[in-house]
């Protein structure tokens, strides 16, 4: 996939807006009304968790093309892979608080497993970016410079 600086900075479109579509679930709208201060709106039309057996790789296009992630986001994603904080377990615990969970669970077990699989895919994509860019600061934006934890993102 080609890395586009224009894509990574902002999508500039004559006429003010252009949707960037990801199947029928997600799309992005951009507005140039404010010139260089354009902004991006991400819209999700609510297919919720979709099919647990089908991952949509185009969702990762911004990460793949721009190879940028906030350090705080990366740390949170890594936290959700640890056994005591595994994403599927955290979500399962949260959903168990729903009074209708026993009768009609919001997510089935295969959906919960898909969360862990998709999280691993995101982290593999970040790792691929880190391998492409010798300076990790080109990939990881340090939005928490005062944090002095022992992590591998510095």
CORJO-V729450 format. One record per residue. N is the residue number from 0. RES is the residue in one letter. D_FIRST is the distance of its C-alpha to the first C-alpha in Angstrom with 1 decimal. Layout:
N_RES_D_FIRST + N_RES_D_FIRST
This chain:
0_X_0.0 + 1_X_3.8 + 2_X_6.6 + 3_X_9.4 + 4_X_12.9 + 5_X_14.5 + 6_X_12.4 + 7_X_13.2 + 8_X_16.8 + 9_X_17.6 + 10_X_16.9 + 11_X_19.6 + 12_X_20.8 + 13_X_24.0 + 14_X_26.7 + 15_X_25.9 + 16_X_23.5 + 17_X_20.6 + 18_X_19.6 + 19_X_16.0 + 20_X_16.6 + 21_X_15.7 + 22_X_18.0 + 23_X_21.5 + 24_X_21.5 + 25_X_19.8 + 26_X_19.2 + 27_X_19.1 + 28_X_21.6 + 29_X_21.7 + 30_X_24.9 + 31_X_25.7 + 32_X_29.4 + 33_X_29.7 + 34_X_27.9 + 35_X_25.8 + 36_X_26.8 + 37_X_24.6 + 38_X_23.8 + 39_X_21.5 + 40_X_23.1 + 41_X_21.4 + 42_X_23.4 + 43_X_23.7 + 44_X_25.9 + 45_X_27.2 + 46_X_26.2 + 47_X_26.9 + 48_X_25.6 + 49_X_24.8 + 50_X_25.0 + 51_X_25.2 + 52_X_24.0 + 53_X_20.7 + 54_X_17.8 + 55_X_15.4 + 56_X_11.9 + 57_X_10.9 + 58_X_13.4 + 59_X_11.3 + 60_X_8.6 + 61_X_10.7 + 62_X_11.1 + 63_X_7.6 + 64_X_6.8 + 65_X_10.4 + 66_X_11.5 + 67_X_15.0 + 68_X_17.6 + 69_X_21.4 + 70_X_23.6 + 71_X_25.8 + 72_X_23.2 + 73_X_22.0 + 74_X_25.7 + 75_X_26.4 + 76_X_23.7 + 77_X_25.0 + 78_X_28.5 + 79_X_27.7 + 80_X_27.0 + 81_X_30.5 + 82_X_33.1 + 83_X_35.3 + 84_X_32.7 + 85_X_30.4 + 86_X_28.6 + 87_X_30.1 + 88_X_33.5 + 89_X_33.3 + 90_X_32.4 + 91_X_35.1 + 92_X_37.6 + 93_X_36.8 + 94_X_37.0 + 95_X_40.3 + 96_X_41.9 + 97_X_41.5 + 98_X_45.1 + 99_X_43.7 + 100_X_41.5 + 101_X_43.9 + 102_X_44.5 + 103_X_41.1 + 104_X_38.3 + 105_X_35.3 + 106_X_32.9 + 107_X_33.6 + 108_X_33.0 + 109_X_30.0 + 110_X_28.3 + 111_X_29.3 + 112_X_27.9 + 113_X_24.5 + 114_X_24.4 + 115_X_24.7 + 116_X_22.1 + 117_X_19.5 + 118_X_20.6 + 119_X_19.9 + 120_X_16.3 + 121_X_15.9 + 122_X_17.6 + 123_X_15.7 + 124_X_12.4 + 125_X_14.6 + 126_X_15.9 + 127_X_12.6 + 128_X_12.2 + 129_X_15.8 + 130_X_15.5 + 131_X_12.9 + 132_X_15.4 + 133_X_19.0 + 134_X_20.5 + 135_X_20.1 + 136_X_21.3 + 137_X_18.0 + 138_X_16.5 + 139_X_19.7 + 140_X_21.6 + 141_X_25.3 + 142_X_26.8 + 143_X_29.8 + 144_X_31.1 + 145_X_34.5 + 146_X_33.4 + 147_X_34.5 + 148_X_33.6 + 149_X_32.8 + 150_X_29.1 + 151_X_26.4 + 152_X_24.3 + 153_X_26.4
